[in-house]
Amino acid sequence: MPSEKQKMIGGELYLAGDPELVAERKRAQGLMRDYNQTIFGDDARKDLLPQLFAKAEGVAVRAPVYVDYGYNITLGRDVFVNYGCVFLDVCAITIGEKTAIGPYVQILTADHPRDGATRDAGLEFGRPVTIGRNVWIGGGAVILPGVSIGDDAIIGAGSVVTRDVPAGVTVAGSPARPLVSKG
């Protein structure tokens, strides 16, 4: 029988109140607290990021940053994360190298059943988010569960991305739609 953690990471219905998951969120909250009290240049930052994220070498993450677990987040080399970003990582969040993420961006893998009885039972699920290489995500954008964003795409500030974005495409709005270039 799979554990609640295994079900969560696999995108199946799981109980978020499972004691193992609660303990892991508490661990992440402690690491976030410690990281979010640092400033640029503090030696503690280089030690805390590898504990908080699955992979985060050669990245810049401005505090504060918020995660559910952290261990489901992979940041490629030279990724930049601006102030106040939220990563709800019940499933994998994979971000390609040289991607720039503006302030207050939310990347959400956590989702909830549409059926009221299933929600009432305390069950949740998630879907992974994949963001390619050299993507630019403008401030305040929201990336919803299950979305993939291709290399070199641009997500306009304040956009709500509800579906996949192909490589090299610029989207904006709520819901985000491709912009048509004039010329």
TIKERO-991655 format. One record per residue (C-alpha): residue number from 1; residue in one letter; x, y, z. Coordinates in nm, 4 decimals, padded with zeros to 6 digits. Example, Ala and Ser with C-alpha at 12.3 -4.5 7.8 and 13.67 -1.06 7.14 Angstrom:
2
+-----+-----+----------+----------+----------+
!   n ! res !       c1 !       c2 !       c3 !
+-----+-----+----------+----------+----------+
!   1 !   a !  01.2300 ! -00.4500 !  00.7800 !
!   2 !   s !  01.3670 ! -00.1060 !  00.7140 !
+-----+-----+----------+----------+----------+
***
This chain:
183
+-----+-----+----------+----------+----------+
!   n ! res !       c1 !       c2 !       c3 !
+-----+-----+----------+----------+----------+
!   1 !   m !  00.0000 !  00.0000 !  00.0000 !
!   2 !   p !  00.1546 !  00.3341 ! -00.0984 !
!   3 !   s !  00.2112 !  00.5970 !  00.1696 !
!   4 !   e !  00.0293 !  00.9299 !  00.1600 !
!   5 !   k !  00.3597 !  01.0892 !  00.0519 !
!   6 !   q !  00.3962 !  00.8441 ! -00.2375 !
!   7 !   k !  00.0371 !  00.9122 ! -00.3434 !
!   8 !   m !  00.0962 !  01.2893 ! -00.3190 !
!   9 !   i !  00.4119 !  01.2884 ! -00.5299 !
!  10 !   g !  00.2446 !  01.0543 ! -00.7803 !
!  11 !   g ! -00.0492 !  01.2898 ! -00.8334 !
!  12 !   e ! -00.3025 !  01.0602 ! -00.6661 !
!  13 !   l ! -00.5597 !  01.1562 ! -00.4047 !
!  14 !   y ! -00.3895 !  01.1801 ! -00.0636 !
!  15 !   l ! -00.4557 !  01.3065 !  00.2889 !
!  16 !   a ! -00.2626 !  01.6297 !  00.3488 !
!  17 !   g ! -00.3068 !  01.5859 !  00.7247 !
!  18 !   d ! -00.0987 !  01.2667 !  00.7261 !
!  19 !   p !  00.1531 !  01.2927 !  01.0138 !
!  20 !   e !  00.4547 !  01.2320 !  00.7865 !
!  21 !   l !  00.3462 !  01.5114 !  00.5516 !
!  22 !   v !  00.2703 !  01.7485 !  00.8398 !
!  23 !   a !  00.6211 !  01.6856 !  00.9776 !
!  24 !   e !  00.7766 !  01.7514 !  00.6378 !
!  25 !   r !  00.5848 !  02.0789 !  00.5956 !
!  26 !   k !  00.7004 !  02.1791 !  00.9441 !
!  27 !   r !  01.0610 !  02.1039 !  00.8424 !
!  28 !   a !  01.0183 !  02.3194 !  00.5292 !
!  29 !   q !  00.8655 !  02.6003 !  00.7368 !
!  30 !   g !  01.1691 !  02.6012 !  00.9655 !
!  31 !   l !  01.4051 !  02.6203 !  00.6674 !
!  32 !   m !  01.1936 !  02.8987 !  00.5097 !
!  33 !   r !  01.1971 !  03.0924 !  00.8362 !
!  34 !   d !  01.5748 !  03.0647 !  00.8557 !
!  35 !   y !  01.6284 !  03.1500 !  00.4878 !
!  36 !   n !  01.3787 !  03.4364 !  00.4877 !
!  37 !   q !  01.5670 !  03.6039 !  00.7750 !
!  38 !   t !  01.8844 !  03.6295 !  00.5657 !
!  39 !   i !  01.9948 !  03.9020 !  00.3284 !
!  40 !   f !  02.2107 !  03.8946 !  00.0178 !
!  41 !   g !  02.5654 !  03.7944 !  00.1045 !
!  42 !   d !  02.4817 !  03.6006 !  00.4221 !
!  43 !   d !  02.6868 !  03.2809 !  00.4333 !
!  44 !   a !  02.3860 !  03.0891 !  00.5716 !
!  45 !   r !  02.2055 !  03.1176 !  00.2374 !
!  46 !   k !  02.4419 !  02.8833 !  00.0554 !
!  47 !   d !  02.3836 !  02.6175 !  00.3216 !
!  48 !   l !  02.0053 !  02.6573 !  00.3460 !
!  49 !   l !  01.9058 !  02.6406 ! -00.0222 !
!  50 !   p !  02.0330 !  02.2828 ! -00.0770 !
!  51 !   q !  01.8356 !  02.1768 !  00.2306 !
!  52 !   l !  01.5183 !  02.3502 !  00.1103 !
!  53 !   f !  01.5187 !  02.2544 ! -00.2609 !
!  54 !   a !  01.5880 !  01.9248 ! -00.4414 !
!  55 !   k !  01.8385 !  02.1113 ! -00.6596 !
!  56 !   a !  01.9406 !  02.4762 ! -00.6441 !
!  57 !   e !  02.3032 !  02.5228 ! -00.7489 !
!  58 !   g !  02.4146 !  02.8524 ! -00.8959 !
!  59 !   v !  02.0748 !  03.0169 ! -00.8443 !
!  60 !   a !  01.9572 !  03.3442 ! -00.6928 !
!  61 !   v !  01.6503 !  03.3252 ! -00.4685 !
!  62 !   r !  01.5441 !  03.6494 ! -00.3017 !
!  63 !   a !  01.3786 !  03.6207 !  00.0369 !
!  64 !   p !  01.1047 !  03.5745 !  00.1249 !
!  65 !   v !  01.0240 !  03.2543 ! -00.0597 !
!  66 !   y !  00.7475 !  03.0103 !  00.0328 !
!  67 !   v !  00.7171 !  02.6350 ! -00.0320 !
!  68 !   d !  00.5062 !  02.3435 !  00.0866 !
!  69 !   y !  00.7871 !  02.0863 !  00.1006 !
!  70 !   g !  01.0774 !  02.2157 ! -00.1104 !
!  71 !   y !  01.2122 !  01.8708 ! -00.1938 !
!  72 !   n !  00.9915 !  01.8554 ! -00.5055 !
!  73 !   i !  01.1488 !  02.1718 ! -00.6536 !
!  74 !   t !  01.4373 !  02.1562 ! -00.9004 !
!  75 !   l !  01.5943 !  02.4848 ! -01.0092 !
!  76 !   g !  01.8327 !  02.4780 ! -01.3049 !
!  77 !   r !  02.1603 !  02.6691 ! -01.3063 !
!  78 !   d !  02.1314 !  03.0504 ! -01.3180 !
!  79 !   v !  01.7607 !  03.0551 ! -01.2277 !
!  80 !   f !  01.6537 !  03.3836 ! -01.0678 !
!  81 !   v !  01.3593 !  03.3949 ! -00.8246 !
!  82 !   n !  01.2477 !  03.7412 ! -00.7119 !
!  83 !   y !  01.0836 !  03.8429 ! -00.3833 !
!  84 !   g !  00.7737 !  03.6767 ! -00.2412 !
!  85 !   c !  00.7361 !  03.3761 ! -00.4707 !
!  86 !   v !  00.5158 !  03.0828 ! -00.3705 !
!  87 !   f !  00.5901 !  02.7247 ! -00.4801 !
!  88 !   l !  00.3173 !  02.4787 ! -00.3747 !
!  89 !   d !  00.5158 !  02.1653 ! -00.4513 !
!  90 !   v !  00.3027 !  01.8636 ! -00.3678 !
!  91 !   c !  00.4267 !  01.7319 ! -00.7044 !
!  92 !   a !  00.7415 !  01.8131 ! -00.8984 !
!  93 !   i !  00.8184 !  02.1694 ! -01.0011 !
!  94 !   t !  01.1015 !  02.1672 ! -01.2546 !
!  95 !   i !  01.2475 !  02.4984 ! -01.3725 !
!  96 !   g !  01.5042 !  02.5080 ! -01.6525 !
!  97 !   e !  01.8314 !  02.6981 ! -01.6434 !
!  98 !   k !  01.8436 !  03.0754 ! -01.6933 !
!  99 !   t !  01.4732 !  03.1198 ! -01.6208 !
! 100 !   a !  01.3786 !  03.4488 ! -01.4509 !
! 101 !   i !  01.0798 !  03.4565 ! -01.2167 !
! 102 !   g !  00.9373 !  03.7944 ! -01.1186 !
! 103 !   p !  00.8179 !  03.9001 ! -00.7734 !
! 104 !   y !  00.5109 !  03.7389 ! -00.6185 !
! 105 !   v !  00.4804 !  03.4651 ! -00.8805 !
! 106 !   q !  00.2850 !  03.1586 ! -00.7695 !
! 107 !   i !  00.3674 !  02.8152 ! -00.9113 !
! 108 !   l !  00.1017 !  02.5747 ! -00.7928 !
! 109 !   t !  00.0976 !  02.1967 ! -00.8246 !
! 110 !   a ! -00.1590 !  02.1518 ! -00.5450 !
! 111 !   d ! -00.5152 !  02.0968 ! -00.6585 !
! 112 !   h ! -00.8459 !  01.9937 ! -00.5041 !
! 113 !   p ! -01.1162 !  01.7543 ! -00.6190 !
! 114 !   r ! -01.4121 !  01.9135 ! -00.7942 !
! 115 !   d ! -01.6439 !  01.6679 ! -00.6193 !
! 116 !   g ! -01.7614 !  01.8136 ! -00.2880 !
! 117 !   a ! -01.7767 !  01.4786 ! -00.1054 !
! 118 !   t ! -01.4139 !  01.3993 ! -00.1933 !
! 119 !   r ! -01.3019 !  01.7459 ! -00.0788 !
! 120 !   d ! -01.5047 !  01.7014 !  00.2399 !
! 121 !   a ! -01.3114 !  01.3795 !  00.3078 !
! 122 !   g ! -00.9933 !  01.5893 !  00.3211 !
! 123 !   l ! -00.8443 !  01.4479 !  00.0030 !
! 124 !   e ! -00.6236 !  01.6523 ! -00.2291 !
! 125 !   f ! -00.4075 !  01.5818 ! -00.5328 !
! 126 !   g ! -00.1512 !  01.7561 ! -00.7459 !
! 127 !   r ! -00.0147 !  01.7777 ! -01.0982 !
! 128 !   p !  00.3487 !  01.8618 ! -01.1815 !
! 129 !   v !  00.4588 !  02.1900 ! -01.3397 !
! 130 !   t !  00.7476 !  02.2061 ! -01.5855 !
! 131 !   i !  00.9062 !  02.5328 ! -01.6947 !
! 132 !   g !  01.1676 !  02.5275 ! -01.9686 !
! 133 !   r !  01.4992 !  02.7020 ! -02.0183 !
! 134 !   n !  01.5329 !  03.0806 ! -02.0467 !
! 135 !   v !  01.1684 !  03.1502 ! -01.9644 !
! 136 !   w !  01.0699 !  03.4935 ! -01.8315 !
! 137 !   i !  00.7740 !  03.4976 ! -01.5905 !
! 138 !   g !  00.6484 !  03.8469 ! -01.5087 !
! 139 !   g !  00.5583 !  03.9606 ! -01.1592 !
! 140 !   g !  00.2393 !  03.8335 ! -01.0019 !
! 141 !   a !  00.1803 !  03.5584 ! -01.2581 !
! 142 !   v !  00.0074 !  03.2399 ! -01.1446 !
! 143 !   i !  00.1032 !  02.9057 ! -01.3000 !
! 144 !   l ! -00.1682 !  02.6454 ! -01.2346 !
! 145 !   p ! -00.1275 !  02.2701 ! -01.1725 !
! 146 !   g ! -00.0253 !  02.0512 ! -01.4649 !
! 147 !   v !  00.1055 !  02.3320 ! -01.6869 !
! 148 !   s !  00.4186 !  02.2998 ! -01.9019 !
! 149 !   i !  00.5941 !  02.6088 ! -02.0368 !
! 150 !   g !  00.8370 !  02.5675 ! -02.3252 !
! 151 !   d !  01.1882 !  02.7105 ! -02.3608 !
! 152 !   d !  01.2200 !  03.0854 ! -02.4304 !
! 153 !   a !  00.8514 !  03.1551 ! -02.3546 !
! 154 !   i !  00.7402 !  03.4771 ! -02.1860 !
! 155 !   i !  00.4579 !  03.4963 ! -01.9328 !
! 156 !   g !  00.3195 !  03.8489 ! -01.8928 !
! 157 !   a !  00.2941 !  04.0076 ! -01.5500 !
! 158 !   g ! -00.0271 !  03.9195 ! -01.3685 !
! 159 !   s ! -00.1147 !  03.6373 ! -01.6075 !
! 160 !   v ! -00.3006 !  03.3258 ! -01.4965 !
! 161 !   v ! -00.1574 !  03.0344 ! -01.6943 !
! 162 !   t ! -00.4220 !  02.7624 ! -01.7183 !
! 163 !   r ! -00.2810 !  02.5601 ! -02.0090 !
! 164 !   d !  00.0507 !  02.4677 ! -02.1679 !
! 165 !   v !  00.2593 !  02.7395 ! -02.3345 !
! 166 !   p !  00.4675 !  02.6344 ! -02.6377 !
! 167 !   a !  00.8354 !  02.7230 ! -02.6706 !
! 168 !   g !  00.9034 !  03.0809 ! -02.7776 !
! 169 !   v !  00.5451 !  03.2008 ! -02.7276 !
! 170 !   t !  00.4475 !  03.5099 ! -02.5273 !
! 171 !   v !  00.1227 !  03.4867 ! -02.3304 !
! 172 !   a ! -00.0612 !  03.7367 ! -02.1144 !
! 173 !   g ! -00.3948 !  03.7848 ! -01.9434 !
! 174 !   s ! -00.6374 !  03.5885 ! -01.7324 !
! 175 !   p ! -00.6594 !  03.3280 ! -01.8595 !
! 176 !   a ! -00.3265 !  03.3694 ! -02.0383 !
! 177 !   r ! -00.3504 !  03.3676 ! -02.4174 !
! 178 !   p ! -00.0845 !  03.4075 ! -02.6867 !
! 179 !   l ! -00.0127 !  03.7647 ! -02.7896 !
! 180 !   v ! -00.0320 !  03.8341 ! -03.1598 !
! 181 !   s !  00.2616 !  04.0381 ! -03.2832 !
! 182 !   k !  00.1892 !  04.3233 ! -03.5237 !
! 183 !   g !  00.4222 !  04.3684 ! -03.8115 !
+-----+-----+----------+----------+----------+
***
